[in-house]
Amino acid sequence: MAYEISFITPKVKVADTFVFETSLWSSEDKMYMAPMHGLTDYYFRNAFAKVFPCTIDKAISPFLSLTHGKLEKSTRKFKDLLPINNNNDIELIPQILGNDINGIIEVANTLKTMGYNEINWNLGCPFKKITNKNRGAALLKDNQYIEKVISEVFEKTDMHLSLKVRLGYDSTEDIFRLIPIVNSYPISSITIHPRLGVDEYSSEVDLDIFEEVSKTINKKIIYNGDIKTVDDFKILKNRFPQIKDWMIGRWLIYNPFLAAQIRGINYPDKMERLIAFNNELVGSGISVNKIKEFWGYFSKGLNWEAEKLDKINHLQTIEEITDYINTQK
Ligand SMILES: Cc1cc2nc3c(=O)[nH]c(=O)nc-3n(C[C@H](O)[C@H](O)[C@H](O)COP(=O)(O)O)c2cc1C
């Protein structure tokens, strides 16, 4: 099988490199890029789609918060979602964070006019700054309110609605109370990160509860959490053969090759490709601090010794960073 890679000049044709059906990955499986505020914004998604084509099917955008500023279609607020900024082949689902019904409906209707058909509602953010205001994972305590929002979204917009949740805020009872609601509305999918909100990222993912939950939800479930390696994916895939939708967050940034590796795609030129990714990110105009932040992740994925990252962190300009990275081929 040959596949033409057209994004790095000169064009290269790689024989026997791209394998889309493997024992691990089938054409029914879908790979999602997790929303990561400040990381998986449009410039990251665009660069990713260019340098690692055909590895991510869909992305949920980092959350659009309902609490800051006016809700009209301001360029600043909707910048990440403007179609002109998303010229890539990853299907994008905008995510909103908040609890104000009117705000949610207003934003959903605005997003409709921008060409979107689905919104994702964040019911999983664990951070105190968010949960203290009864947003994100904290809302998992209030099923009645969740149901009210869901029913109004279906009544007052013609947007599809998907949810991104944890197993609960402070108890797994929360998700079991939510299931009948999810099952009784035409929710398009539910992404489950199998931890509690109060655990943030400290505990292990609870696959036993996930298993129980996944057996009782009658909607499409997207699994999300701690897929760090191909072997992690293998274990999940064997344990949950009914799950076809997979979302990766942090380890897609530590190791941008992970989705490709899971799909059986092996790039012969790893460092070169990472440099191409760096160049695409740089070309999008991101700041020197942001590129350092990304190299903080990439360097961990590459198992670099700490001195190399220190070196990058001490460089002053993007050009110096790019020159340094080029010496690491
Ligand atoms: C820095 C950071 C930003 C995040 N931003 C969002 C967000 O905007 N919306 C959201 O639903 N989840 C957000 N998350 C959670 C991730 O989408 C994902 O659920 C979580 O990292 C677990 O997946 P992973 O183990 O593959 O990283 C964020 C996580 C991190 C670490």
PDBQT file of the ligand as one rigid body, heavy atoms in Angstrom, charges set to zero:
ROOT
HETATM    1  C1  LIG A 401      -4.381  21.723  30.475  1.00  0.00    +0.000 C 
HETATM    2  C2  LIG A 401      -5.707  21.030  30.310  1.00  0.00    +0.000 A 
HETATM    3  C3  LIG A 401      -6.766  21.701  29.727  1.00  0.00    +0.000 A 
HETATM    4  C4  LIG A 401      -8.002  21.063  29.575  1.00  0.00    +0.000 A 
HETATM    5  N1  LIG A 401      -9.052  21.745  28.994  1.00  0.00    +0.000 NA
HETATM    6  C5  LIG A 401     -10.248  21.133  28.844  1.00  0.00    +0.000 A 
HETATM    7  C6  LIG A 401     -11.352  21.787  28.226  1.00  0.00    +0.000 A 
HETATM    8  O1  LIG A 401     -11.269  22.931  27.753  1.00  0.00    +0.000 OA
HETATM    9  N2  LIG A 401     -12.533  21.102  28.138  1.00  0.00    +0.000 N 
HETATM   10  C7  LIG A 401     -12.665  19.828  28.613  1.00  0.00    +0.000 A 
HETATM   11  O2  LIG A 401     -13.743  19.245  28.507  1.00  0.00    +0.000 OA
HETATM   12  N3  LIG A 401     -11.634  19.172  29.172  1.00  0.00    +0.000 NA
HETATM   13  C8  LIG A 401     -10.443  19.792  29.289  1.00  0.00    +0.000 A 
HETATM   14  N4  LIG A 401      -9.397  19.093  29.826  1.00  0.00    +0.000 N 
HETATM   15  C9  LIG A 401      -9.551  17.665  30.112  1.00  0.00    +0.000 C 
HETATM   16  C10 LIG A 401      -9.143  16.810  28.898  1.00  0.00    +0.000 C 
HETATM   17  O3  LIG A 401     -10.005  17.054  27.798  1.00  0.00    +0.000 OA
HETATM   18  C11 LIG A 401      -9.217  15.306  29.218  1.00  0.00    +0.000 C 
HETATM   19  O4  LIG A 401     -10.532  14.992  29.597  1.00  0.00    +0.000 OA
HETATM   20  C12 LIG A 401      -8.279  14.910  30.329  1.00  0.00    +0.000 C 
HETATM   21  O5  LIG A 401      -6.989  15.447  30.127  1.00  0.00    +0.000 OA
HETATM   22  C13 LIG A 401      -8.177  13.389  30.455  1.00  0.00    +0.000 C 
HETATM   23  O6  LIG A 401      -7.722  12.821  29.260  1.00  0.00    +0.000 OA
HETATM   24  P1  LIG A 401      -6.183  12.328  29.077  1.00  0.00    +0.000 P 
HETATM   25  O7  LIG A 401      -5.921  11.384  30.213  1.00  0.00    +0.000 OA
HETATM   26  O8  LIG A 401      -6.146  11.669  27.734  1.00  0.00    +0.000 OA
HETATM   27  O9  LIG A 401      -5.338  13.551  29.176  1.00  0.00    +0.000 OA
HETATM   28  C14 LIG A 401      -8.173  19.720  30.011  1.00  0.00    +0.000 A 
HETATM   29  C15 LIG A 401      -7.105  19.057  30.593  1.00  0.00    +0.000 A 
HETATM   30  C16 LIG A 401      -5.882  19.690  30.747  1.00  0.00    +0.000 A 
HETATM   31  C17 LIG A 401      -4.744  18.910  31.394  1.00  0.00    +0.000 C 
ENDROOT
TORSDOF 0
